[in-house]
């Protein structure tokens, strides 16, 4: 098992610069966007992978965080053990409106890992990704439809994605997997800020799951076992929980 110090040391040493043009001088108007969106990741980095994009307002416009979360390892069939390694790919940057499109222009990329679902998260590597630009056409309330444009040609390796808007709530998550002890694990950005043990999340058909523990942005839940990717919502903010800004 890799030690935490080794993982952090690897983060400092391992890096690469991806090819492609930088977009920091590209024309566009800072977008005024907010909310949480989910998507089906087009890349099989991990097993049982889910994708999420969140938009938050900033002094310069709108920042975004795009994450793909899943499991790495051979034993990923059926309910999972708590010892199953977790991996997360994380992109962050700014959102702009240009030529009729919403553009997500990444300025930082990272990969994080856990040696088990309840273990502490540690950085694995970071790399330059100024070339990553994703473009969308606004077709809300159905979706933000991913499209290819000339400026995104160096990002085509990522594949097209459609962002599905999620209903407004205090917190949202997606089911990652069932666990072999009868519980479930879900993922949603901001879990430690908003959730408390005992909070209840609702499924799309009114199912209720109770929060058992909150290891970072993962959430261990008891209650009915729901399929991978099922959206969950927190309808009432627990007493003492901090608000999230998207």
C-alpha positions in Angstrom: 0.0 0.0 0.0 1.4 3.4 -0.9 2.0 5.8 2.0 0.4 9.2 2.0 3.9 10.8 1.9 4.8 8.9 -1.2 1.6 10.0 -2.9 2.2 13.6 -2.1 5.9 13.3 -3.2 4.7 11.8 -6.5 2.4 14.7 -7.0 5.3 17.1 -6.7 7.5 15.1 -9.2 5.1 13.7 -11.7 3.9 16.2 -14.3 3.5 16.7 -18.0 2.5 19.5 -20.3 -0.1 18.6 -22.8 0.0 20.0 -26.3 -2.5 22.5 -27.7 -3.0 26.2 -27.8 -3.5 28.2 -24.5 -6.9 30.0 -24.3 -6.2 32.6 -21.7 -6.2 35.3 -24.4 -9.2 34.0 -26.3 -12.1 36.3 -26.8 -15.3 35.9 -24.8 -17.5 37.3 -22.1 -17.4 35.9 -18.6 -20.5 33.8 -18.3 -23.0 34.2 -15.5 -23.8 30.6 -14.8 -24.7 28.6 -11.7 -26.0 25.2 -10.7 -25.0 21.6 -10.8 -25.0 19.3 -13.8 -24.3 15.6 -14.3 -23.0 13.8 -17.3 -22.0 10.3 -18.5 -18.2 10.3 -18.8 -17.1 9.2 -22.3 -13.7 7.8 -21.2 -13.4 4.5 -19.4 -10.7 5.7 -16.9 -12.4 3.8 -14.1 -15.2 1.4 -13.4 -18.7 2.6 -12.3 -17.7 6.2 -13.2 -19.9 9.2 -12.7 -19.4 12.8 -13.9 -20.4 16.1 -12.4 -19.9 19.8 -13.2 -20.6 22.6 -10.8 -20.6 26.3 -11.5 -19.9 29.0 -8.9 -19.9 32.8 -9.2 -16.6 34.6 -8.6 -15.4 38.2 -8.9 -14.3 37.6 -12.4 -17.3 35.7 -13.7 -18.0 32.0 -13.2 -15.7 29.2 -12.1 -16.3 25.6 -12.9 -15.2 22.3 -11.5 -15.6 19.1 -13.6 -15.0 15.8 -11.9 -15.1 12.1 -12.9 -15.2 9.6 -10.0 -15.0 5.8 -10.1 -13.2 2.8 -8.9 -9.9 1.2 -10.0 -9.1 -2.4 -9.6 -10.0 -5.9 -10.8 -12.6 -6.7 -8.1 -15.3 -4.2 -9.2 -18.2 -6.6 -10.0 -21.1 -6.8 -7.6 -21.2 -5.0 -4.3 -17.9 -3.5 -3.4 -15.7 -3.8 -0.3 -14.8 -0.6 1.6 -11.2 -1.4 0.7 -11.8 -0.8 -3.0 -9.5 1.9 -4.4 -11.2 5.1 -5.6 -9.9 7.5 -8.3 -11.0 11.0 -9.3 -10.0 13.2 -12.2 -10.6 16.9 -11.6 -10.6 19.8 -14.0 -11.1 23.5 -13.0 -11.3 26.7 -14.9 -13.6 29.5 -16.0 -16.8 29.6 -18.1 -17.2 32.1 -21.0 -19.8 32.9 -23.6 -18.5 33.2 -27.1 -20.0 33.0 -30.6 -23.3 31.5 -29.3 -21.6 28.8 -27.1 -20.9 28.3 -23.5 -17.2 27.5 -23.3 -15.5 25.7 -20.3 -11.8 26.6 -20.5 -9.7 24.6 -18.1 -6.6 26.0 -16.3 -5.8 23.1 -13.9 -6.1 19.3 -13.9 -5.5 16.9 -11.2 -5.9 13.2 -10.3 -6.7 12.1 -6.7 -6.8 8.7 -5.2 -7.9 6.7 -2.1 -6.6 3.3 -1.1 -10.1 2.6 0.1 -13.5 4.2 0.1 -13.2 5.5 3.7 -9.5 6.3 3.4 -8.0 9.8 3.2 -7.8 11.3 -0.3 -4.4 12.2 -1.7 -3.2 13.9 -4.9 -1.6 11.6 -7.5 -0.5 14.0 -10.2 -1.2 17.3 -11.8 -0.6 18.5 -15.3 -1.1 21.5 -17.5 -4.3 21.4 -19.5 -4.8 24.9 -20.9 -5.7 23.2 -24.1 -8.9 21.6 -22.7 -11.9 23.6 -24.0 -15.4 22.2 -24.0 -18.2 23.9 -25.9 -22.0 23.7 -25.3 -25.2 24.9 -26.8 -27.9 25.9 -24.3 -30.9 23.6 -24.6 -32.1 23.9 -21.0 -34.2 22.7 -19.3 -33.2 19.5 -21.1 -29.4 19.8 -21.3 -26.4 21.7 -22.3 -25.5 19.9 -25.6 -21.8 19.3 -26.2 -20.6 20.4 -29.6 -17.3 20.5 -31.5 -15.9 23.9 -32.6 -12.7 24.8 -34.2 -11.2 26.0 -30.9 -12.0 22.6 -29.2 -10.2 20.5 -31.8 -7.3 19.7 -29.4 -9.8 18.6 -26.8 -11.6 16.0 -29.0 -9.8 13.2 -27.1 -12.2 14.0 -24.2 -15.2 13.2 -26.3 -18.6 15.0 -26.5 -20.6 15.2 -23.3 -24.1 16.5 -22.6 -24.6 18.2 -19.2 -27.9 17.4 -17.5 -29.2 20.1 -15.2 -30.1 18.9 -11.7 -33.0 20.3 -9.7 -32.1 23.0 -7.2 -31.5 21.6 -3.7 -29.2 22.2 -0.8 -27.0 19.3 -2.0 -26.9 16.7 -4.8 -25.1 13.4 -5.3 -25.0 10.3 -7.5 -24.9 6.7 -6.4 -21.6 5.1 -7.2 -22.1 1.6 -6.0 -23.7 -0.8 -3.5 -21.4 -2.1 -0.7 -21.0 -5.7 0.4 -22.3 -4.8 3.9 -25.7 -3.7 2.5 -25.0 0.0 2.4 -24.3 2.3 -0.6 -21.7 4.9 -1.5 -22.5 8.1 -3.4 -20.4 11.0 -4.7 -21.3 14.7 -4.6 -19.0 17.8 -4.4 -19.3 19.7 -1.1 -20.5 16.8 1.1 -18.5 17.7 4.2 -19.7 21.3 4.2 -23.4 20.5 3.9 -24.1 17.0 5.2 -24.3 15.7 8.7 -24.6 12.1 10.0 -28.2 11.2 10.0 -29.2 13.5 7.2 -31.6 12.0 4.7 -31.1 12.1 0.9 -34.0 11.5 -1.5 -34.1 9.5 -4.7 -36.0 10.4 -7.8 -39.0 8.3 -6.8 -39.1 9.4 -3.2 -36.7 6.8 -1.8 -35.0 7.8 1.4 -31.4 7.1 2.3 -29.7 8.1 5.5 -26.1 9.4 5.8 -23.9 7.1 7.9 -20.5 8.7 7.3 -18.9 11.4 5.1 -15.4 10.5 3.9 -14.6 13.6 2.0 -16.9 14.1 -1.0 -18.0 10.4 -0.8 -21.1 9.6 1.3 -21.9 6.2 2.9 -25.6 5.6 3.0 -28.0 3.1 4.5 -31.4 2.4 3.0 -32.7 1.0 -0.3 -30.0 0.0 -2.8 -30.4 2.2 -5.9 -28.8 1.7 -9.3 -25.4 3.2 -10.2 -25.8 6.8 -11.3 -29.1 7.4 -9.5 -29.4 11.1 -8.5 -29.9 12.0 -4.9 -31.0 15.3 -3.3 -30.9 16.9 0.1 -34.1 18.8 0.5 -33.6 20.3 3.9 -30.2 21.6 5.2 -29.2 20.1 8.5 -28.8 22.4 11.5 -25.2 23.9 11.6 -24.4 22.8 8.0 -22.6 25.4 5.8 -24.3 26.5 2.6 -22.7 25.8 -0.8 -22.7 28.4 -3.4 -24.0 26.6 -6.5 
